[in-house]
Amino acid sequence: MFLRRKCRNKDGKPHYYWSLVETYRTSSGPRQRTVAYLGDVDEAVQLGVKDTAEGHVGHQPGLFKNTEPEWTEVDIRRVHTERSRRFGDIWVALELMKKLGLTDLFDRLIPQTREKIRWSSVAEVLIISRFCEPKSELFIAEQFYRGTALCDLLGISENDIYDNRLYRALDKLVKQKEKIQEHLKERLGTLFDLQYDILLYDVTSTYFEGEAGINSKAQRGYSRDSRPDCKQVCIGLVVTKDGFPFGYEMFEGNKHDSKTVETIIEKMESLYGKSDRIWIMDRGMVSMENLELLNSEGRRYIIGTPKAQLRKFEKELLSGDWQEVHEGVEVKLCPSPNGGAEAFILCRSKDRQKKEEAIHNRFITRIEEGLKKIEKSCTDGRVKNPSIVERRIGRLLERNQRGALLFNIEVKELDGSLKIAWSVHKEISDWARVSEGCYLLRSNVVDWTPEELWKAYIQLTKAEEAFRLQKHDLKLRPVWHQREDRVNAHILVCFITYVLWKTLGRMCNNADLGDEPRKIIELLKGITLVDVILPTRKGIDIKLRCISKPEKDLAMMLQRLQLIPPSRLDLPSDL
């Protein structure tokens, strides 16, 4: 059956009415007959029929053309709203994913099976949730999803999002890690004209809550999170000089930074090919094997060196001819002590000097105060065993390693009691003061000035900033998953979400709104989606899915970002 509109002229004027028509089969072919005459229907009834019919199989699209009522009689005493939910930040996150081509990419990489819900859509739920409210998958399923407009934007019912489905979506997503990284690299380069000539590499760690007994990569090691009591994994992250992520790899929690370099270089080159890139790394990556690897096949690098290497440049450190490259920062180009083709750059920072001086003074004070306490216990006769005193001194020096080498300490037995004598090692102390605030870089890029080399190296702060943002804002740590593949999937979701964050930051920068999107994201949370119910005189309720209007300042920002949210959403019939 279907509705048909009829027109009859009476007194020179057209009169319209509606009839319900049935199609049936006969031996001569299909025929139609009128089942009932409905007469004329006003705009409110037309809208009600339209809203009821849309979404059902076989409904007549465009049944009532141009029937959106400009005027209708509404009982204002019964007007009310329903289901207010978060919209602004959710919508922007989805728009960013579309801008990066991730929605189409997920559809291609994660094909639909016989499942009711597309896995690609569930993957979008994971990333948008991490961007807007970084919590666990259980939190998404039980609280977050139902309070947002995700069901309206993605067309997935609240009942169809549960923790097990989210976990299985992680398993589907992580299998496409390399293809996702390749796509993002190409897409970001096209959108923002990024240059991949300089790559910054750094390593961090993230710890586990739980035993993680089935994960071979979960090991105890040097913790950047001050949680040596927990198992951890290490993450090697490569970013561009603009701070955009290039790729990452997960390593065992007890793997030394220098042991990750070969893996990360070979992985990035296998994905993106070998080109004339400059690798920038900190001093924790330096080893003879890594230098040989970097020098092989013409790779270029700028690397920090261990503090001990400064000794070889003591003469240059004490002489003049420094070049100021930034306020409070001076550099000096030095020849290689071995006569090689490398360039060595001495750097001296006033701010760093003050910081290191304060650190040295703090450790010296702690050691001296600790030694006085140990000496007092000996003088009072409470401790008479020299081995006990030596162990206490050893523990004291272990807790204050930055100042341990400055002291000469001797335990003596005199007249049946113990005496402790200590002095500051003058040569070591003098060198510590001279080298405060100084560090040394080495590079095989010999056609750059010292200033250019220093400016390139200092960009390593972009990688550190990426770690901070992922750990704090995107809740990379702690890791609650126990399986290795799930841990890798968790890191991948954080990686993709960080790309969304950097994309919005670059859009803000291009619109002269700064490069920090936190404020805009917080303001976006104030934009909500709400159902407005308008009871009409005919007894039919008109439901409108409306979006709150952003405040004036936010509206101007969104206009400059070319992110204009809609004023209304269509009503899906199955939600």
Residue pairs with C-beta under 8 A, 6 or more apart in sequence:
1 20
1 21
1 22
1 23
1 35
2 20
2 21
2 23
2 60
3 18
3 19
3 20
3 21
3 38
3 49
3 60
3 63
4 18
4 19
4 20
4 21
5 16
5 17
5 18
6 16
6 17
6 18
6 19
7 14
7 15
7 16
8 14
8 15
8 17
9 15
15 40
16 40
17 37
17 38
17 39
17 40
18 37
18 38
18 39
18 40
18 41
19 34
19 35
19 36
19 37
19 38
20 34
20 35
20 36
20 37
20 38
21 32
21 33
21 34
21 35
22 32
22 33
22 34
22 35
23 30
23 31
23 32
24 30
24 31
24 32
24 33
25 31
41 49
42 72
42 538
43 67
43 69
43 71
43 72
44 69
44 72
44 73
44 536
44 537
44 538
44 540
44 542
45 538
45 540
46 64
46 67
46 69
47 64
47 67
47 68
47 69
47 72
47 540
47 542
48 536
48 538
48 540
48 541
48 542
49 63
49 64
50 63
50 64
50 67
51 542
51 543
51 571
53 59
53 60
53 63
54 61
54 571
54 573
55 572
55 573
55 574
56 573
72 534
72 536
72 542
73 536
73 537
73 538
74 534
74 535
74 536
74 537
74 542
75 535
75 536
75 537
78 533
78 535
79 532
79 533
79 534
79 535
80 533
81 530
81 531
81 532
81 533
82 530
82 531
82 533
83 529
83 530
83 531
84 528
84 529
84 530
85 146
85 147
85 148
85 149
85 528
85 529
85 530
86 132
86 147
86 148
86 149
86 525
86 528
86 529
87 148
87 149
87 527
87 528
87 529
87 547
87 548
87 565
88 523
88 524
88 525
88 526
88 527
88 528
88 550
88 565
89 131
89 132
89 521
89 524
89 525
89 527
90 128
90 132
90 148
90 149
90 150
90 153
91 149
91 153
91 527
91 565
92 504
92 521
92 524
92 563
93 127
93 128
93 131
93 132
93 500
94 103
94 124
94 128
94 153
94 154
95 563
96 131
96 500
96 503
96 504
97 103
97 124
97 127
97 128
97 500
99 191
99 503
100 184
100 187
100 188
100 191
100 499
100 500
100 503
101 183
101 187
102 124
102 127
102 180
102 183
102 496
103 120
103 124
105 179
105 180
105 183
106 119
106 120
106 123
106 124
106 173
107 118
107 120
109 120
109 176
109 179
109 180
110 118
110 119
110 120
110 123
110 172
110 173
110 176
112 118
112 119
112 120
113 119
116 160
117 156
117 160
117 165
119 168
119 169
119 172
121 154
121 155
121 156
122 156
122 161
122 165
122 166
122 168
122 169
123 169
123 172
123 173
124 154
125 140
125 145
125 150
125 154
125 156
125 161
125 166
125 169
126 137
126 140
126 166
126 169
126 170
126 173
126 493
127 493
127 496
127 497
127 500
128 150
129 135
129 140
129 144
129 145
129 150
130 474
130 475
130 493
130 494
130 497
131 474
131 497
131 500
131 501
132 148
132 521
132 525
133 139
133 144
134 473
134 474
134 475
134 497
135 144
135 475
136 480
137 163
137 166
137 167
137 170
138 163
140 161
140 163
140 166
141 161
141 162
141 163
141 165
141 166
142 163
145 151
145 158
145 161
146 158
149 529
149 569
150 156
151 157
151 158
151 161
151 575
152 529
152 545
152 569
152 572
152 575
153 569
155 572
155 575
157 574
157 575
167 486
170 486
170 489
170 490
170 493
171 485
171 486
171 489
173 180
173 489
173 492
173 493
174 485
174 486
174 488
174 489
174 492
177 488
177 492
178 271
180 492
180 496
181 246
181 247
181 248
181 271
182 271
182 272
184 245
184 496
184 499
185 196
185 246
185 247
185 271
185 272
188 194
188 244
188 499
188 503
189 196
191 503
192 242
192 244
192 506
194 240
194 242
194 244
195 240
195 241
196 240
196 246
196 272
196 275
196 277
197 241
197 276
197 277
197 278
198 240
198 241
198 277
198 278
198 280
198 456
198 459
199 238
199 239
199 240
199 246
199 268
199 277
199 278
199 279
199 280
200 238
200 239
200 240
200 241
200 280
200 281
200 459
200 460
200 462
200 463
201 236
201 237
201 238
201 261
201 264
201 279
201 280
201 281
201 285
201 463
202 236
202 237
202 281
202 282
202 460
202 463
202 464
202 467
203 234
203 235
203 236
203 237
203 251
203 257
203 260
203 284
204 224
204 234
204 235
204 237
204 467
204 471
205 221
205 222
205 223
205 224
205 225
205 232
205 233
205 234
205 235
205 253
206 225
206 232
206 233
206 235
206 471
206 476
206 477
206 478
206 479
206 491
207 223
207 225
207 227
207 230
207 231
207 232
207 477
207 478
207 479
208 215
208 218
208 230
208 231
208 232
208 233
208 478
208 479
208 480
208 482
209 230
209 478
209 479
209 480
210 480
210 482
211 231
211 482
212 218
212 231
212 479
212 482
213 482
214 482
214 483
214 484
215 231
215 233
215 482
215 483
215 484
215 487
216 252
216 484
217 233
217 250
217 251
217 252
217 253
217 484
217 487
218 231
218 232
218 233
218 253
218 487
219 231
219 232
219 233
219 252
219 253
219 254
219 255
220 228
220 230
220 231
220 232
220 253
220 254
221 232
221 234
221 252
221 253
221 254
221 255
222 228
223 230
223 232
225 232
225 471
225 477
227 478
230 478
231 253
232 253
233 250
233 251
233 252
233 253
233 479
233 487
234 250
234 251
234 252
234 253
234 255
234 257
234 260
235 248
235 249
235 250
235 251
235 491
236 248
236 249
236 250
236 251
236 260
236 263
236 264
237 245
237 247
237 248
237 463
237 466
237 467
238 245
238 246
238 247
238 248
238 264
238 268
239 245
239 246
239 462
239 463
239 466
240 246
240 462
241 456
241 459
241 462
242 462
242 506
243 462
243 463
243 465
243 466
243 502
244 499
244 502
244 506
245 466
245 495
245 498
245 499
245 502
246 268
247 264
247 267
247 268
247 271
248 491
248 495
249 260
249 263
249 264
249 267
250 487
250 488
250 491
251 259
251 260
251 263
256 284
257 284
257 285
258 284
258 285
258 286
258 287
258 289
258 290
260 285
261 281
261 285
261 287
261 290
261 293
262 289
262 290
262 293
265 279
265 293
265 294
265 299
274 297
276 298
276 300
277 299
277 300
278 300
278 301
278 302
278 445
278 456
279 294
279 299
279 300
279 301
279 302
279 303
280 301
280 302
280 303
280 456
280 457
280 459
280 460
281 301
281 302
281 303
281 304
281 460
282 303
282 304
282 460
283 303
283 304
283 305
283 306
283 307
283 439
285 303
286 303
286 304
286 305
286 306
291 303
293 299
294 300
294 301
294 303
294 444
295 444
300 443
300 444
300 445
301 443
301 444
301 445
302 441
302 442
302 443
302 445
302 453
302 456
302 457
303 441
303 442
303 443
304 439
304 440
304 441
304 457
305 344
305 439
305 440
305 441
305 442
307 435
307 439
309 440
310 317
310 346
310 435
310 438
310 439
310 440
311 431
312 337
313 334
313 337
313 344
313 346
313 440
314 431
314 434
316 332
316 334
316 346
317 346
317 434
317 435
317 438
318 434
321 332
322 330
322 331
322 332
322 348
323 330
323 331
323 332
323 450
323 451
324 330
325 331
325 450
325 451
325 454
325 455
328 349
328 350
328 351
329 347
329 348
329 349
329 350
329 454
330 347
330 348
331 345
331 346
331 347
331 348
331 450
331 451
331 453
331 454
332 345
332 346
332 450
333 343
333 344
333 345
333 449
333 450
334 343
334 344
334 345
334 346
335 344
336 342
336 343
336 344
337 344
341 444
341 446
342 442
342 443
342 444
342 446
343 442
343 443
343 444
343 445
343 446
343 453
344 440
344 441
344 442
345 440
345 441
345 442
345 443
345 450
345 453
345 454
346 438
346 440
347 438
347 439
347 440
347 441
347 454
348 437
348 438
349 437
349 438
349 439
350 437
351 437
352 436
352 437
352 439
353 436
353 437
353 438
354 437
355 437
356 436
356 437
357 433
357 436
357 437
359 402
360 402
360 403
360 406
360 432
360 433
360 436
363 400
363 401
363 402
363 403
363 404
364 403
364 406
364 424
366 399
366 400
366 403
367 396
367 397
367 400
367 403
367 404
367 406
367 407
368 422
370 396
370 400
371 393
371 396
371 409
371 420
371 422
374 383
374 389
374 392
374 393
374 396
374 420
375 419
375 420
377 383
378 384
378 389
378 417
378 418
378 419
378 420
379 417
381 417
383 389
383 392
383 418
384 417
384 418
386 411
386 413
386 418
389 411
389 418
389 420
390 411
393 409
393 411
393 420
397 404
397 407
398 404
405 425
405 428
406 424
406 425
406 428
406 429
406 432
407 422
407 423
407 424
407 425
408 422
408 423
408 424
408 425
409 420
409 421
409 422
410 420
410 421
410 422
411 418
411 419
411 420
412 418
412 419
412 420
412 421
413 419
441 453
441 454
441 457
443 453
445 453
448 456
466 498
469 498
469 501
470 476
470 494
470 495
470 498
471 477
473 501
473 518
474 494
474 497
474 498
474 501
475 494
476 490
476 491
476 494
479 487
479 490
481 487
481 489
481 490
501 517
504 517
504 520
504 521
505 515
505 516
505 517
506 515
507 561
508 514
508 515
508 516
508 517
508 520
508 561
509 515
511 557
511 560
511 561
512 560
513 520
513 557
513 560
513 561
520 554
520 557
520 561
523 550
523 551
523 553
523 554
523 557
524 554
526 548
526 550
526 551
526 554
527 547
527 548
527 550
527 554
527 565
528 547
528 548
529 545
529 546
529 547
529 548
529 569
530 545
530 546
530 547
530 548
531 543
531 544
531 545
531 546
532 543
532 544
532 545
532 546
533 541
533 542
533 543
534 541
534 542
534 543
534 544
535 541
535 542
536 542
543 571
544 568
545 568
545 569
545 570
545 571
546 567
546 568
547 565
547 566
547 567
547 568
547 569
549 555
549 567
550 558
550 565
558 564
558 565
